[in-house]
Amino acid sequence: MAKKVVATLKTATGKDWAKIIRAVRSEKTGAYTFKEEMVPVDKVQDALAGK
C-alpha cells in the first residue's frame, strides 16, 4: 500500500502541516479509494503508522 506525503503547508500561526494521501481498500468491493488528511509535520510518522 502506497503512503506518501504530498505537500507541506504553512498557516499564519507558524505551524507546519502536511497532507497525507492513503490508498484504502474497500471490504465490500475490493476497490481502492483514497483517504486524505492534514496532520502536523511532527506527527506524520505516527499518522502513517496508524497511531
N, C-alpha and C positions, 0 to 999 in steps of 0.2 A: 504494500500500500504506500503510495507516494505521499509524503508530507513535506510541505515546503513553505517557508516564509517568503511572501511575495513582495511586500512593500514595507518600508519603515515610515511612520508618520509622526509628526510632532504637533503638540497642542500648545495653546497660549500659556499653559501652566508649566511648560518645560518638560513634561513627562513624555518619554518616547513610547510609541505604540507600534505594534507590528500586526499585520493582517495575515492570518493563517488560513489556508485552504486545505481541507482534507477530503479524500475520496472515501465515502462511506457506502458500504454495500447494503442494499435493501434485503431484508429477510424474506419478504413477500415475493418479489420478482427476481431477485438476484442481480439487478442492475445497479450500477454505481451512481450515486448522487454526490454533490459537493457541498460541504458544510464550511461556511466562512465564519471566522470570529476575530475580534480585535482583542489583543492582550498586551499588557505592558511588556517591554523588551526584556526586562529581567525575569519575567515569568514564562517566556516562550518554551523553554525546555520542559517545564512542568506541564504546560498545556499539551505539548506533543506527546508526552509520556502518559497522558490521560489522568493526571492527578487533579 
